[in-house]
């Protein structure tokens, strides 16, 4: 079987998991980072900053069949988001055009934060995007760069990622600092985040149809209070007194039916399944109330 060349621009945790999930498929994977990690026998790394046009051109000149873009800003400011998301995508698209050999698929990893709904409404790929956060507005601008690139593309909007090394909520619960909020939270395990991208890339390679846009989150958005309650019970923190949320922000529920219609099967279809794997829980359906 002939192998394809796949480039992951901004190859962090999700990129590394994606490369791992594609090991059995016919891909030669290259990861690009500002500062690549040490030797990795299973993944070739190249050093480049997406703000450096010449460096990007040098990377893409060898030609890649698939390009996955998953960028992280160097600083959390409007200018940092603009440089990482908008300018980074612009530089990449221009470099790909100058290279002369278009990729068969360009995948951009975005976020469900681009939705600005405030009252727990269900949102899907056709819902209005009116983000309130600066970072989300820049993500939406970057999506438009990809859409206007002229390349065959797919945008994947991930919801809140958790998993190994992404245990902020667990630590907040342990420390009694989590909030018993009624707002809905949308989550996806890191393995499923990578799994969704791998699944769509493979569908496209096999000639199976994929859409230009997908929401990627698990099957059951849940109120934050429910998630905190469940975690606290399984962490044996039954006497903790969690605070009610102050100045709650807007929230929504993300509908993943378009993604599931492609045949993707979640490894962790609910937060209970995902956190059970993280915590070694044998009976994820057991529930007890936490004292407020």
Secondary structure as UniProt FT lines:
FT   STRAND          4..9
FT   HELIX           13..21
FT   TURN            22..24
FT   STRAND          27..33
FT   TURN            41..42
FT   STRAND          44..47
FT   TURN            50..51
FT   HELIX           53..60
FT   TURN            61..62
FT   STRAND          66..69
FT   HELIX           78..81
FT   HELIX           82..87
FT   HELIX           88..99
FT   STRAND          105..111
FT   HELIX           112..114
FT   STRAND          121..123
FT   TURN            125..126
FT   HELIX           134..147
FT   TURN            148..149
FT   STRAND          153..158
FT   STRAND          160..163
FT   TURN            164..165
FT   HELIX           168..174
FT   TURN            175..176
FT   STRAND          184..185
FT   STRAND          187..189
FT   HELIX           190..205
FT   TURN            206..207
FT   STRAND          213..216
FT   STRAND          222..223
FT   HELIX           224..234
FT   TURN            235..236
FT   TURN            238..239
FT   STRAND          252..254
FT   HELIX           257..260
FT   TURN            261..263
FT   HELIX           271..279
FT   TURN            284..285
//
